[in-house]
Amino acid sequence: MTAIGIRAAPTDAAECARILADASRDRRTVRVVGGMTKSYIGDAGDIDTEVHTSELTGIVDHVPADLTVTVAGGTRIADLADALARAGQFLPLDPPHAEHATIGGVIASNSNGFWRARYGGVRDLLIGTRIALPDGTVVRSGGRVVKNVAGYDLNKLITGSFGTLGVIVEATLKVLPLPTASDGVVARFARGTDAFATAGAIARAASRPETVVVERTARDDWRLIATARGAQAAVARATADARREINARGGNAAIAGDELAELRELPAHATDGALVRVALPIAAQSAFADTAARLEGFATLVADAASGVLRVHVRGDDDAVTRAAEALLLAARVVGGGGRVERRAEHLRARLVASPTRTNGEQLMRRIKGAFDPAGILEPGRSP
């Protein structure tokens, strides 16, 4: 990587927009930096300027009665969670890197965790944004109330844009009251088909569990974890439903501990080999998981079985890792899904590209990129 010429930390939206405008005028490439937790994603290229959001922090507005919070883009998820908890509320997002990830980074990377199927993802919870653009303007999309639907939905566009369109300086999100009870079950199965069949039945239950996760490592059997939070009666019903489904398929349910905290952080810990993330039709998860578990170098599989998002970590020599990652992406396409190499060892970056196949919307994204960032300064390596 080349040396970074400029590091800037704007203190407000206007200053951030001015920095981007200057970079656009001078044709200096820019990377937006928050908690530095997503730098491994994609094929980011060399850049001239880093724009840090470390000075754009804090809660701008919190209206507990409206179940909304407006927060500066550089605020850490963990700090927001602490502030909301003091008001008896929580943000129903549980992304990886929970201790260091920022609000802006979570939105820009569309980073979701195991709660997605129960509460919705980033796009569902995001109500409004303020974004600094390369032309020096600051634009607002959406609003600070849940029912706002006026205007162009820039919120959906900026989610998952990885800093290629602008800098998220402020976001308004939906929040919920803290649940009064929580419980969970964990069970082991000898066969993946039984684990995923049980997970599917639990996820479809009317009692609405909060998470349904299936895990497999190279050393262990298949493990299922299901949790529920909410009112005491609802949690008791969800847990009873989960135990019934587990027992019906030959599993033995035990009380869940903190298993999900470790599984959620797989992207943070999988620094060697390659980590492949795929999104699949729910019914295709079991077949894909069996294929993954038989691959040379297979280490770990973690499936958000309620939403069809799976991550597979493979290790070994470079050839084995490359073959396994390519096989996983092909297997995902065969069953009607898609994926990317979410993380790989640094020395594999040139050999194993993040997204080896083009997306159907690539031409449309090029046009959008041209409209927002005509000079092409923002994250050129991640741009379509």
Stockholm file with secondary structure:
# STOCKHOLM 1.0

chainA/1-384         MTAIGIRAAPTDAAECARILADASRDRRTVRVVGGMTKSYIGDAGDIDTEVHTSELTGIVDHVPADLTVTVAGGTRIADLADALARAGQFLPLDPPHAEHATIGGVIASNSNGFWRARYGGVRDLLIGTRIALPDGTVVRSGGRVVKNVAGYDLNKLITGSFGTLGVIVEATLKVLPLPTASDGVVARFARGTDAFATAGAIARAASRPETVVVERTARDDWRLIATARGAQAAVARATADARREINARGGNAAIAGDELAELRELPAHATDGALVRVALPIAAQSAFADTAARLEGFATLVADAASGVLRVHVRGDDDAVTRAAEALLLAARVVGGGGRVERRAEHLRARLVASPTRTNGEQLMRRIKGAFDPAGILEPGRSP
#=GR chainA/1-384 SS CCCCCEEECCSSHHHHHHHHHHHHHHTCCEEEESSSCSTTSSCCCCCSEEEECTTSCSEEEEEGGGTEEEEETTCBHHHHHHHHHHTTEECCCCCSSTTTCBHHHHHHTTCCCTTHHHHCCHHHHEEEEEEECTTSCEEEEECSSTTCCCSCCHHHHHTTCTTSSCEEEEEEEECEECCSEEEEEEEEESSHHHHHHHHHHHHHSTTCCSEEEEEEESSSCEEEEEEEEESHHHHHHHHHHHHHHHHHTTCCCEECCSHHHHHHTHHHHCCSSEEEEEECCGGGHHHHHHHHHTSTTEEEEEEETTTTEEEEEECSSHHHHHHHHHHHHHHHHHTTCEEEEEEECGGGTTTSCSCCSCCTTHHHHHHHHHHHCTTCCBCTTTCC
#=GC SS_cons         CCCCCEEECCSSHHHHHHHHHHHHHHTCCEEEESSSCSTTSSCCCCCSEEEECTTSCSEEEEEGGGTEEEEETTCBHHHHHHHHHHTTEECCCCCSSTTTCBHHHHHHTTCCCTTHHHHCCHHHHEEEEEEECTTSCEEEEECSSTTCCCSCCHHHHHTTCTTSSCEEEEEEEECEECCSEEEEEEEEESSHHHHHHHHHHHHHSTTCCSEEEEEEESSSCEEEEEEEEESHHHHHHHHHHHHHHHHHTTCCCEECCSHHHHHHTHHHHCCSSEEEEEECCGGGHHHHHHHHHTSTTEEEEEEETTTTEEEEEECSSHHHHHHHHHHHHHHHHHTTCEEEEEEECGGGTTTSCSCCSCCTTHHHHHHHHHHHCTTCCBCTTTCC
//
